[in-house]
Amino acid sequence: MAQPPVDAREAAVRATAAQLGLAITAEQMPGVLRFSALAAQMAEQVMGLPLTPADEPATVFVPVVPQGDRA
């Protein structure tokens, strides 16, 4: 799925922010747009995974330390 143009993404970000009562400054908008694009790419990867009726969500989330961050 192709990424929407920046104008469309910015319009979506502004509309969502307005609904949530959030103020996004001009200085913040480029970072918010970059994260929005990144989140869309991650969602696209997740949505592309095949699921079967046997797949169920985890009942408990247990965080783990990433492999490269062990002290």
Backbone torsions as a table, in degrees:
resi	resn	phi	psi	omega
1	MET	NA	129.1	-177.8
2	ALA	-75.4	148.2	177.2
3	GLN	-72.1	140.7	176.8
4	PRO	-69.1	157.1	177.4
5	PRO	-59.7	156.6	-177.9
6	VAL	-56.7	-39.0	179.7
7	ASP	-58.7	-42.8	179.6
8	ALA	-69.2	-39.8	179.1
9	ARG	-65.8	-42.6	179.4
10	GLU	-63.9	-39.7	177.8
11	ALA	-62.4	-40.7	178.9
12	ALA	-66.8	-41.5	179.1
13	VAL	-63.2	-45.6	-179.6
14	ARG	-63.4	-40.9	179.5
15	ALA	-65.2	-42.7	179.2
16	THR	-65.5	-43.3	178.8
17	ALA	-60.3	-41.9	179.4
18	ALA	-63.0	-42.4	179.1
19	GLN	-63.7	-32.1	-179.1
20	LEU	-91.4	-3.8	-179.2
21	GLY	72.6	29.1	-179.9
22	LEU	-99.5	140.8	174.5
23	ALA	-102.6	125.7	176.7
24	ILE	-114.7	118.5	-178.6
25	THR	-77.0	165.8	177.5
26	ALA	-60.8	-34.8	179.2
27	GLU	-70.1	-31.0	-178.5
28	GLN	-82.2	-27.2	-171.4
29	MET	-57.0	-43.5	179.7
30	PRO	-58.8	-41.0	178.6
31	GLY	-67.8	-39.7	178.3
32	VAL	-63.5	-41.1	179.0
33	LEU	-66.7	-39.3	177.1
34	ARG	-62.7	-44.7	-179.9
35	PHE	-66.8	-38.4	178.2
36	SER	-59.0	-42.9	177.8
37	ALA	-65.3	-41.2	178.4
38	LEU	-63.3	-44.7	179.4
39	ALA	-62.2	-38.4	178.4
40	ALA	-64.9	-39.2	177.7
41	GLN	-65.2	-40.7	178.3
42	MET	-65.1	-42.2	179.6
43	ALA	-62.6	-38.9	179.3
44	GLU	-62.1	-40.5	178.5
45	GLN	-65.8	-44.2	-179.7
46	VAL	-64.3	-44.8	-178.1
47	MET	-67.1	-19.8	179.4
48	GLY	-81.9	-7.3	179.4
49	LEU	-77.5	133.2	178.7
50	PRO	-74.1	137.5	175.7
51	LEU	-122.0	150.4	176.6
52	THR	-117.1	167.7	176.6
53	PRO	-58.9	-21.4	-179.7
54	ALA	-79.7	-15.6	180.0
55	ASP	-76.4	129.1	179.6
56	GLU	-131.9	151.4	177.4
57	PRO	-69.3	155.5	176.9
58	ALA	-67.1	144.8	178.6
59	THR	-82.1	-25.6	-179.0
60	VAL	-137.7	132.0	175.3
61	PHE	-90.7	124.9	178.7
62	VAL	-121.7	106.3	-178.7
63	PRO	-69.5	150.5	176.6
64	VAL	-128.9	158.7	177.2
65	VAL	-77.0	129.7	177.4
66	PRO	-58.5	149.4	-174.6
67	GLN	-52.6	-44.0	-174.1
68	GLY	-81.5	-4.5	-173.8
69	ASP	-104.9	13.6	-179.4
70	ARG	-75.6	134.6	-177.9
71	ALA	-84.5	NA	NA
